[in-house]
Amino acid sequence: MNIQQALQHAGKQLADASPSAMLDAQVLLAHVLRCNTAHLAAWPEKTLREDQLADFQKLVNQRQQGAPVAHLTGSREFWSLDFSVDDSTLIPRPETETLVEYLLEHFDNRQNLKLLDMGTGTGAIAISIAREKPGWEIVASDISEQALKLARKNCSDHDTGNVTLIHSDWFQGIDQINFDIIISNPPYIASADPHLTQGDVRFEPESALSSGATGMDDIEHICSHAKEYLLENGWLIVEHGYNQKQLVADCFARNGFSEIEQRQDLSGHTRMTAGKKL
């Protein structure tokens, strides 16, 4: 069987299991062949060895059962960087790049900032910012030791010497109170939301996804304590659910943040809220 035939067969097999069946097949085959997807398009008639075909079919079968592509390949691209991923934390998602874009737009002229990334997971936000701003001091925290181990590997892979990783349950282990910016992609899905039983999130830790009956528990906690750790005129920036725009804006205002701004992701959903410490 050649590359084109293998992809066509896999695409049909995944048609009912994935909204991006052919793309999934391409990514999985490229992973097996240790090449990029452009190579597949350039060499469609190349015959696959039996072991390559067997490895590919095994991954396709797992994807058909719902396993995320990122878990099967062990990596996911974020901010044009490749991050190692596993089932200890969230898979980085394109909508989270909204936070990085906003941050770099608003603070691009600042040479020496101190930033806290809370619930860092893979380290995607912290590392992406660190690569863009090597002069900034970045602290990244997470409650999960497994997530920190993964973030440590990603920091090493991307040579980010300006990121310090800390084990902390939100602010519990943070002993510094002089941050210019606190940024977070916290859990924000309501505990009874049916999305928790669908798609890739079934394979991700629920502790990194859900946050109480309305999904607002962790955001409320962050908002109510962030000012204690921010310098005067410091900023809080959080990602939240597509349907939490007003809830989050009210939470920021209630906790004394001003100049509140919100930003839409590429799908047109309000995905991020930022506010300045009064």
Residue pairs with C-beta under 8 A, 6 or more apart in sequence:
1 9
1 47
1 48
1 53
2 44
2 45
2 46
2 47
2 48
3 29
3 40
3 43
3 44
3 45
3 46
3 48
4 44
4 45
6 25
6 29
6 48
6 53
6 56
7 22
7 25
7 26
7 29
7 40
10 21
10 24
10 25
10 28
10 29
10 56
10 57
10 60
11 21
11 22
11 25
12 21
13 60
13 64
14 21
14 22
14 24
14 25
14 60
14 63
14 64
15 21
17 63
17 64
17 65
17 66
18 24
18 63
24 63
24 69
25 60
26 37
26 40
27 37
27 69
27 73
28 56
28 59
28 60
28 63
28 69
28 72
28 73
29 40
29 56
30 36
30 37
30 39
30 40
31 59
31 72
31 73
32 52
32 55
32 56
32 59
33 39
33 40
33 52
48 56
59 72
62 72
63 69
63 72
66 199
66 200
66 202
66 203
67 203
68 91
68 200
68 203
68 204
70 76
70 85
70 91
70 200
71 85
71 86
71 87
71 91
71 203
74 84
74 85
74 86
75 82
75 83
75 84
75 85
76 82
76 83
76 85
76 91
76 92
76 122
77 83
78 92
78 93
78 94
78 96
78 97
78 122
78 124
78 128
79 97
79 100
79 124
79 128
79 131
81 124
81 127
81 128
81 131
81 158
82 157
83 92
83 122
83 123
83 124
83 127
83 154
84 122
84 150
84 153
84 154
84 157
85 91
85 92
85 122
85 150
86 146
86 150
87 203
87 204
87 205
88 144
88 146
88 147
88 149
88 150
88 205
89 121
89 122
89 142
89 144
89 146
89 147
89 150
89 204
89 205
89 208
90 121
90 122
90 185
90 204
90 205
90 208
90 209
91 122
91 200
91 204
92 121
92 122
92 124
94 265
94 266
95 239
95 265
95 266
95 267
95 269
95 271
96 124
96 125
96 185
96 239
97 128
98 239
98 263
98 264
98 265
98 266
98 271
98 272
99 125
99 183
99 185
99 237
99 239
99 272
100 125
100 128
100 129
100 132
101 263
102 237
102 261
102 263
102 272
102 274
103 129
103 181
103 183
103 237
104 129
104 132
104 133
106 235
106 274
107 113
107 180
107 181
110 136
110 180
111 135
112 135
112 136
112 137
113 133
113 136
113 137
113 180
113 181
114 136
114 137
114 138
114 139
114 176
114 178
114 179
114 180
114 181
115 126
115 129
115 136
115 137
115 138
115 139
115 179
115 180
115 181
115 182
115 183
116 138
116 139
116 140
116 141
116 174
116 176
116 179
116 181
116 182
116 183
116 229
117 123
117 125
117 126
117 129
117 138
117 139
117 140
117 141
117 183
117 184
118 141
118 168
118 170
118 171
118 182
118 183
118 184
118 186
118 222
119 141
119 142
119 143
119 170
119 184
119 185
119 186
119 187
119 208
119 218
120 126
120 140
120 141
120 142
120 147
120 148
120 151
120 165
121 142
121 147
121 150
121 151
121 185
121 208
122 147
122 150
122 151
122 154
123 140
123 150
123 151
123 152
123 154
123 155
123 163
123 165
124 154
125 140
125 183
125 185
126 138
126 140
126 151
126 160
126 163
127 151
127 154
127 155
127 158
127 160
127 163
129 136
129 138
130 136
130 138
130 158
130 160
130 162
130 163
131 158
131 160
133 162
134 162
135 162
136 162
137 162
137 164
138 160
138 162
138 163
138 164
139 163
139 164
139 166
139 174
139 176
139 179
140 151
140 163
140 164
140 165
140 166
141 165
141 166
141 167
141 168
141 170
141 173
141 174
142 148
142 151
142 165
142 167
142 168
143 167
143 168
143 169
143 170
143 207
144 205
144 207
144 208
145 167
148 165
148 167
151 165
152 165
155 163
155 165
166 173
166 174
167 173
168 174
170 218
170 221
170 222
170 225
171 225
171 228
171 229
174 229
176 229
177 228
177 229
178 231
179 229
179 230
179 231
179 234
180 230
180 231
180 234
180 235
181 230
181 234
181 235
181 236
181 237
182 222
182 226
182 229
182 230
182 234
182 235
182 236
182 237
183 236
183 237
183 238
184 222
184 237
184 238
184 239
185 238
185 239
186 211
186 218
186 219
186 222
186 238
186 239
187 207
187 208
187 209
187 210
187 211
187 215
187 218
188 211
188 215
188 216
188 218
188 219
188 239
188 240
188 241
188 244
189 195
189 196
189 201
189 209
189 210
189 211
189 215
189 241
190 210
190 211
190 212
190 213
190 214
190 215
191 210
191 211
191 212
191 213
191 215
192 213
193 210
193 215
195 201
196 202
196 206
196 209
196 210
201 209
211 217
211 218
211 219
212 218
214 247
215 241
215 244
216 244
216 247
216 248
216 251
219 238
219 240
219 244
219 248
219 251
220 251
222 236
222 238
223 236
223 238
223 251
223 252
223 254
223 255
223 257
224 255
226 236
226 255
226 277
227 234
227 255
227 256
227 257
227 277
230 236
230 277
231 277
232 277
233 276
233 277
234 276
234 277
235 274
235 275
235 276
235 277
236 252
236 257
236 274
236 275
236 277
237 272
237 273
237 274
238 248
238 272
238 273
238 274
239 271
239 272
240 247
240 248
240 271
240 272
240 273
242 267
242 269
242 270
242 271
245 262
245 270
245 273
248 262
248 273
249 260
249 262
249 273
252 260
252 273
252 275
253 260
253 275
256 277
256 278
257 275
257 276
257 277
257 278
258 275
258 276
258 277
258 278
259 275
259 276
260 273
260 274
260 275
261 273
261 274
261 275
262 270
262 272
262 273
262 274
263 270
263 271
263 272
263 273
263 274
264 270
264 271
265 271
265 272
